[in-house]
Structures are given as C-alpha cells and as structure tokens.
Amino acid sequence: MYRAPLYTGEPRRGAPPPLPPAPPEPLDLDWEEVEAPAPPRPRRRPRWRWWLLKWLTLLMLWSIFAGGAFLLWFAADLPRPQDALAAVRRPSLTLQDRAGQVFASYGDIVGEPMHLADLPPWLPAAAVSVEDRRFWSHWGLDLVGIARAAVVNLRAGHVVQGGSTITQQVAKNLFLSNARTFRRKVQEVLLTLWLEQHFTKTEILEIWLNRVYLGSGTWGVDAAARLYFGISARKLSLWQSAVIAGLPRAPSRFSPRVDPEAAAARARDVLAAMADTGTITQAQARQASAEIAFPDYASAGGWFADWAAARSEAVLPESADAAVHTTLDSRIQASAEARLSALLDGPGAQAGAGQGAVVVLDAASGAVRAMVGGRDRRGSGFNRAVLARRQPGSSFKPFVWIAALEKGLHPDDTVLDAPIHLGTWSPANYDGKYRGEVTLEDALAESLNTVSVRLEQVVGGPRVVAEVAHRLGIDTPIPDNMTVALGTAEVRLLDLASAYGAICNGGQRVTPGAIESIESGGQTSAPAQAVAERVLQPEIAAAMQRMLAAVVARGSGRAAAVAGRTVIGKTGTTQDYRDAWFMGCTNGEVIGVWLGNDDNKPMAGVTGGSLPARLFHEIAADIK
C-alpha cells in the first residue's frame, strides 16, 4: 500500500513551491451604518464643585478682611490696659469722729493693696462663690454662666442674674464706661481676653479685690473693711467677708450703713453660695449667719460733715489722701438728730413748726460736737445752723445786760418795768403786764422788754450793744436802732452759740472748730489754734451765769432744767411766733436750738420757753 511521505515543511526536491495562503474573504459590512469607536476622553470633575471651592475661598478671604476691619474699628479707641491699671484717682478725704470712727468720706477711698496671701481665705472664696464660680477654670468668658443667666432672666421676665465673669468685671470697671452699647460689650470681650493672656488667675482676682467699688466712696476690700468694720481686711471674719463680697452687685443698696437688714440678708446669700460650692460647710454657714451684727455706725452727720470738709480745704495737702480727725461726738450728734426729728414730727407739726436747727459746742474750746441743719438733709442741703440768718428775739438780751454790767450795774440793782415810748414805738412785755422796780436778775429771768430797752438807753444805745455782740462772736451786721434790744438783728445759730460760749467759759472768746488733726502721707498735723482772747472780765461772766441760771430756775426757761445739773440759758421769741430759740449751757457744753419755718410763716404760739427749751432739755439729758 502506498503511503505518502510526511510533510516536513520543506519542499520536496523538484516539486513546485507551495501556493501562498489565500487572503481571508472580506466581511460583508455596511460602513454607512457602523462607525469606528471614538478614542477615550479624560475624566472631568463636575463644574459646580469648582464654583463652590472658588466662592468659599473668596468668602474666607473677605471674612478675614472684614473681621480684621471689624476688630480694628472696635479697638481704635480702646484704652491702654497698662495705663488704666495705674489710672489716677481722686484724692480721698475721710472724716473721723472723736472715737476714730469714719462717718463721712469724699473722693475715692482706697485702702492698702492686698495680695491673696494677705487675706483670710474665706474672703476671695466668698467673692468667687457669689460672683464667678468657674473663675479658676474658664478662659475669661463663662459660656455656661452666660447660658444659665439667660435662662433665669427669661423665666423671670427681667434681668435678675448676670453672666459676667470676674475678669470681665475687671475689664469693664477698670477700662470702660458703663454705657450699655454693643461696641462697649465687644471691647469688654477683647480686654477680657487680653487680661487672661497677660495676668495669672491669682493676679486678676487680686486686681478685682483691690479695685472693685464697695459703696460709700470705697474702692477695694481693705478700704471697705476699714469703713464698715474699722479693721484691716487681713482681720475680716467669715461673716464680715460675706458682707463685703456681697456688695459689688448693689453697693448702695447692700451697704450696712444704708440698710443693715439688706446687708445682712445679702451676706446670708453669700454664705449659702459658699456652702453650695463646698468652700464652707452648712454648719459654718449657719454659725456665721447667726454672728452677723453690725457696729453702731457713727450718725451720718451730713450737716457737720459738709461744714467740716469745707473748713478743712484750706489746710489739706494738695492732691493727697487725707484723714481728718474731727471734733464730732457721734453719740451727741445722733441724739440731736433723733430728738429734733421726733419733735418736728410730733408737737412741732401740730404747732406749725416745719424746720429746726441744733448746735452743740464745747464752751471752753469752741469745738463743735454736733450740728443739725434741718429736719431732713435729703430734702434740702441748706444748713440752717450755719447759713440761716434769723431774728433771735430775747435770746439776744444777754448782750444788753453785759453792756449794763460793764457800765457798773449789778444783778441786784433795780430798773423800772413800766410802759415806755420812743417816738411812735412803744415796746411792751410779752404778757402785757408791768412790775415796777425789778432787779436786773429778775428782769432777765422774766425777759422783760421794757427793762431791756431802758438798759440799752443807759449803756449808750444800740451801737454799744452791737459792740458787745461782735466782741463775743456775732459776725452779722447789727442795725443802729433801739429795736436791737429786743433781738431784731438777724444772727446765725452757730455765731450765737459761740457767743454764749464766752459767757459759759468765764469770758474767753471761742471760735467754732471742726478739726483736731489731719493725717496724710504718714504724717499727723494739727491746725493752728486761735489765740485765746478775753472778751469779758471774769466777774462779769460770773454775774451773767448767775442771772442766766435764774432764767432756768424760776423764769421763762424752766422747761430746760435738768435734774441734778446746773443749767443756764435764755429763751427767745420773735414777733408773731416766727422764730423760737433756746440758748444755754450745761456740763461745759453750749446747746443752741432754733425752731421756725423757711418761709417765715408764724407758728401756733411756739415760744422759746416751750418746744425749744424742751428740746434743749432732751439733748442735755443725753449728754453724760
């Protein structure tokens, strides 16, 4: 069987070459219907994302620009904190009574600068508990506190709680005004952040404690401690610290000098806050609350304070703090104020006496112990004890009697009490009766008008009487007419009291004074004392004392008598009961009283021997 040889891929020798493979048959395609595939394109991001990125970038840039301009505008008039921390304050003037108790202050009172280490631990703790509980943890702004205050205020319907931190209070009180504007609030935030960056928490709290306003002109805890408790802030007890820490919210309303009950209630709130924060225990809070008892503060003494402050201006050091130790006796001042107020509100109101004034001064030195210039200083600041000029009536007669004694008459000498006619003027006695021949002593005791006029004639007329009055201390003009014998010349209560002082002390003229010493810059000085001047011979002064004692013992001034005391004095009543006076001395003190009305309206039968003598008695009885 024939087999073909295997093909090895090589042509056989002599065989024809193999044919090339036939090309593939073309596909039957319709090129008009099928297009060639397009090349792949690069993937693009959506256009809205690019637009958003662009505008966000622009918005960020404009926000930065606007924010910078915003801050520059608010910061344009910001004070320099370094300057404000050392700001100049008004020099302070504090007035102390004879016991050393501060009863009035002027200017800005700042005590000794205190560090936290100097203070009892409960004082800063009380401040933080009631003002800013998260003070030690926040960064100047307490967002939690702000939110809490907003909720409380919304529920109450009005502002009852604030959200300001202690740092914000420092920023506001030291650097800014109290204007309630958005601009000021932004500035407060900026300064708050500055303070937190430049001071430690301890330093910020110390600034607050030394600079916060605590009422009555006091700035800082040491000044307040000295004013309200008479001690350094170093010695404050727990309840005293609570009182002071409670003041910043409303210094005037919570001042113990203004409203002790409100101050005590506020202090109890502070103690409760300290207990809530764990600073003290509930038992400590209860015990401290029970201990709250404010000292008997010196009477306001506003009339005296204004008078003393004005008199001290000439001797005070310029632009320096000063403490003036005055002649005021707060116990006598309180008595005079209370007694006058009670009299005017009671029998005075029934008798149409709307105003009054009282002066108490030391007969030997002229030192004023008390001064009341009216029934209510808040209603009128006019000091009737110093400024008002009123007719003294018969309380002026001692000057006529002194002139008579200096002419050689004696208390036992007699003078005719009978009708007298000087042209068209015919003075008569108060009761319309005449007693014939009477001694000078009896005539003064009964305040006989006809005798006073006759004595004026004897001594040489009104000019002689005026000379005596001026010599003893009356500074107001005295007219040159015979009615002066009945007290028609207008005088001031303080002048009349000082003139009576010369009678009471044996004949030495006294000048009313208010200042004993002045402390400033660590130095103590005393004002120059007036040189003692004898204006009455001792025997004449003694004779006048004898006759004025008879006025109280058996004459027109019997209502002024004080059991167991020697009291001398003289009544005075003007026409139609427009003025009523009693001027007298006891226990070395001159007490002058005036009652009347500012509009010169007559009172209903008030004489010097009635309500004024009664008021003298009450005040004199309080002087031990």
Stockholm file with secondary structure:
# STOCKHOLM 1.0

chainA/1-624         MYRAPLYTGEPRRGAPPPLPPAPPEPLDLDWEEVEAPAPPRPRRRPRWRWWLLKWLTLLMLWSIFAGGAFLLWFAADLPRPQDALAAVRRPSLTLQDRAGQVFASYGDIVGEPMHLADLPPWLPAAAVSVEDRRFWSHWGLDLVGIARAAVVNLRAGHVVQGGSTITQQVAKNLFLSNARTFRRKVQEVLLTLWLEQHFTKTEILEIWLNRVYLGSGTWGVDAAARLYFGISARKLSLWQSAVIAGLPRAPSRFSPRVDPEAAAARARDVLAAMADTGTITQAQARQASAEIAFPDYASAGGWFADWAAARSEAVLPESADAAVHTTLDSRIQASAEARLSALLDGPGAQAGAGQGAVVVLDAASGAVRAMVGGRDRRGSGFNRAVLARRQPGSSFKPFVWIAALEKGLHPDDTVLDAPIHLGTWSPANYDGKYRGEVTLEDALAESLNTVSVRLEQVVGGPRVVAEVAHRLGIDTPIPDNMTVALGTAEVRLLDLASAYGAICNGGQRVTPGAIESIESGGQTSAPAQAVAERVLQPEIAAAMQRMLAAVVARGSGRAAAVAGRTVIGKTGTTQDYRDAWFMGCTNGEVIGVWLGNDDNKPMAGVTGGSLPARLFHEIAADIK
#=GR chainA/1-624 SS CCCCCCCCSSCCTTSCCCCCCCCCCCCCCCTTTCCCCCCCCCCCCCHHHHHHHHHHHHHHHHHHHHHHHHHHHHHTTCCCHHHHHTCCCCCCEEEECTTSCEEEEESCEECCCCCGGGSCTHHHHHHHHHHCTTTTTSSSCCHHHHHHHHHHHHHHTSCCCCCCCHHHHHHHHHHCCCCCCHHHHHHHHHHHHHHHHHSCHHHHHHHHHHHCBCSTTEESHHHHHHHHHSSCGGGCCHHHHHHHHTSTTCTTTSCTTTCHHHHHHHHHHHHHHHHHTTSSCHHHHHHHHHHCCCCCCCCCCHHHHHHHHHHHGGGSCTTSCEEEEECCCHHHHHHHHHHHHHHHHTHHHHTTCCEEEEEEEETTTCBEEEEECSSCTTTCCCCTTTTCCBCCGGGGHHHHHHHHHHTTCCTTCEEEESCCCBTTBCCCCTTSCCCEEEEHHHHHHTTCHHHHHHHHHHHTSHHHHHHHHHHHTCCSCCCSSGGGGGTCSCBCHHHHHHHHHHHHTTSEECCCBCEEEEEETTEEECCCCCCCEECSCHHHHHHHHHHHHHHHHHSTTGGGCCTTSCCEEEEEECGGGCEEEEEEEETTEEEEEEEECTTCCCCSSCCTTTHHHHHHHHHHHHCC
#=GC SS_cons         CCCCCCCCSSCCTTSCCCCCCCCCCCCCCCTTTCCCCCCCCCCCCCHHHHHHHHHHHHHHHHHHHHHHHHHHHHHTTCCCHHHHHTCCCCCCEEEECTTSCEEEEESCEECCCCCGGGSCTHHHHHHHHHHCTTTTTSSSCCHHHHHHHHHHHHHHTSCCCCCCCHHHHHHHHHHCCCCCCHHHHHHHHHHHHHHHHHSCHHHHHHHHHHHCBCSTTEESHHHHHHHHHSSCGGGCCHHHHHHHHTSTTCTTTSCTTTCHHHHHHHHHHHHHHHHHTTSSCHHHHHHHHHHCCCCCCCCCCHHHHHHHHHHHGGGSCTTSCEEEEECCCHHHHHHHHHHHHHHHHTHHHHTTCCEEEEEEEETTTCBEEEEECSSCTTTCCCCTTTTCCBCCGGGGHHHHHHHHHHTTCCTTCEEEESCCCBTTBCCCCTTSCCCEEEEHHHHHHTTCHHHHHHHHHHHTSHHHHHHHHHHHTCCSCCCSSGGGGGTCSCBCHHHHHHHHHHHHTTSEECCCBCEEEEEETTEEECCCCCCCEECSCHHHHHHHHHHHHHHHHHSTTGGGCCTTSCCEEEEEECGGGCEEEEEEEETTEEEEEEEECTTCCCCSSCCTTTHHHHHHHHHHHHCC
//
